Amino acid sequence: ATQIIEYLNKHEYATLRHVIVLLLWKTGMRRSSLYALDTDDFEDGSRPYLRVRHRPETETPLKNKGKGERDIRISDEVAAVLRDYFRFNHPGGEDEHGRTPLLMSSHGKRCEPTTIQRNIYTATRPCHYTGECPMSRDLPECEATSYNTASK
C-alpha cells in the first residue's frame, strides 16, 4: 500500500481517488462509512478527525447502526490532503438531503459505493502505479487498464 500511496501523492494528489485510498488505508474504516461522510464530518484543527455517523433517514446508514458511530483521528498529512481536495477538486454543492458529501462525483452527486470500489480497483492495479504489467501484457491493449474493468 505504501507504493500506491506514494504514487497517488505524486501523480494524483488530492484527487477523489487519492482521498478514497488514503482514508481507507490510514483509518481502516469500511467503505460504507466512507460513503456516509460529509464535508462537515471533517474536523480540522490541532487534532484533526472524522465524525462517522449513522444517518439512515438521509440514506447513509452504517452497517452497525448507532454502534458504528465514532470519531476517527487522522494524521496531519491526511488532513492536509483533505483540505487540498476541498480547495481544488471537490465539486461542492449539496445532495437531495441538503448535505455536502465528502466524496462527490464530477456530476455533483454522492459517490456510490461502486464508484468507491472502482477507484480502489484502479489504484491497486500494479500497472497503474508501476507502469508495468505483472502479466506481461501490452498496457494499451490490456482490458485491466480501463477504469471500468480494472478488477479483471
Residue pairs with C-beta under 8 A, 6 or more apart in sequence:
1 25
3 129
3 130
4 21
4 25
4 123
4 124
4 129
5 21
5 22
5 25
7 128
7 129
8 15
8 17
8 18
8 21
8 22
8 123
8 129
9 18
12 18
13 81
13 84
14 81
14 84
14 85
14 87
14 88
14 89
15 85
15 89
16 85
16 89
16 103
16 104
16 105
16 111
16 119
17 119
17 122
17 123
18 81
18 85
19 81
19 82
19 85
19 102
19 103
20 34
20 103
20 111
20 116
20 119
20 120
20 123
21 119
21 120
21 123
21 124
22 78
22 81
23 29
23 34
23 50
23 74
23 78
24 31
24 34
24 120
26 74
26 75
26 78
27 50
27 72
27 74
27 78
29 50
29 52
29 72
30 62
30 63
31 113
31 116
31 117
32 61
32 62
32 63
32 113
33 52
33 62
33 63
33 68
34 102
34 103
34 116
35 60
35 103
35 110
35 111
35 112
35 113
35 116
36 52
36 53
36 54
36 55
36 60
36 61
36 62
37 50
37 52
37 101
37 102
37 103
38 99
38 100
38 101
38 102
39 86
39 90
39 100
39 101
39 102
40 99
40 100
41 50
41 51
41 52
41 53
41 102
42 48
42 50
42 79
42 82
42 102
43 49
43 50
43 51
43 71
44 79
44 82
44 83
47 73
48 73
48 74
48 75
48 76
48 78
48 79
49 71
49 72
49 73
49 74
50 71
50 72
50 74
51 71
52 62
52 68
52 69
52 70
52 71
52 72
53 62
53 69
54 61
54 62
54 65
54 66
54 68
54 69
55 61
56 65
58 95
58 97
58 99
59 97
60 110
62 68
62 69
74 82
90 104
91 104
91 105
91 106
91 107
91 108
92 100
92 104
92 108
93 100
93 104
93 108
94 100
95 101
95 109
95 110
101 109
101 110
101 111
103 110
103 111
103 115
103 116
104 110
104 111
105 111
105 115
118 147
118 148
118 150
118 151
121 150
121 151
122 128
122 147
122 150
123 129
125 144
125 145
125 150
126 132
126 133
126 134
127 133
127 134
127 137
127 139
127 142
127 144
127 145
128 145
128 150
131 139
133 139
133 142
135 142
137 144
139 145
143 149
143 152
144 150
144 151
144 152
